[in-house]
Amino acid sequence: MVRVSIIAIATFIDTVARTAELEATGNLSLVLIVNGKAAGSFHTSSLSPVDGSSVYQVASLGKQITA
């Protein structure tokens, strides 16, 4: 079991949010999973609104996860 502090999770999500708001184009949803459970999330869009129930088409996602 991995131990991750709530502060580390919040800092990671905040850093991603600030970077994405400045640099991202399109839609982005991020869910940080720790020990099999959602520990934090972030959603942003420069197009149509997105949230935790948004559906994305995903191709070759495993390459980034397993690399």
C-alpha positions in Angstrom: 0.0 0.0 0.0 1.3 3.4 -1.0 1.0 6.2 1.6 0.4 9.6 0.1 -0.4 12.7 2.2 -3.5 14.8 1.6 -1.2 17.8 1.2 0.8 16.0 -1.5 -2.4 15.1 -3.4 -3.8 18.6 -3.1 -0.4 20.1 -4.3 -0.3 17.8 -7.3 -3.9 18.6 -8.4 -3.3 22.3 -7.8 -0.1 22.2 -9.9 -1.8 20.4 -12.7 -4.8 22.8 -12.6 -2.6 25.9 -12.8 -0.5 24.5 -15.7 -3.6 23.2 -17.6 -5.4 26.5 -17.3 -2.4 28.3 -18.8 -1.4 25.7 -21.5 -4.2 23.2 -22.2 -6.3 23.4 -25.3 -9.4 21.2 -25.6 -10.8 19.2 -22.7 -8.9 17.6 -19.8 -10.0 15.5 -17.0 -7.6 14.1 -14.4 -8.3 11.6 -11.7 -5.5 10.7 -9.3 -5.9 7.2 -8.1 -4.1 6.0 -4.9 -4.5 2.5 -3.7 -7.3 1.9 -6.1 -9.4 4.8 -5.0 -9.9 8.3 -6.4 -7.9 10.6 -4.3 -8.4 13.8 -6.3 -9.7 15.1 -9.6 -9.5 18.1 -11.9 -11.5 19.0 -15.0 -11.0 21.9 -17.4 -12.1 22.8 -21.0 -11.4 25.5 -23.5 -14.3 24.1 -25.6 -17.5 22.6 -24.1 -17.9 22.2 -20.3 -16.5 18.9 -18.8 -17.0 17.3 -15.4 -16.6 14.0 -13.6 -19.3 12.4 -15.8 -17.9 13.5 -19.1 -17.2 10.7 -21.6 -14.0 10.7 -23.7 -12.9 8.6 -26.6 -9.6 6.9 -25.6 -7.0 5.3 -27.8 -3.7 3.7 -26.7 -4.1 5.0 -23.2 -2.1 2.1 -21.8 1.1 3.3 -23.3 1.3 6.3 -21.0 0.2 4.3 -18.0 2.6 1.5 -18.4 5.6 3.4 -19.8 
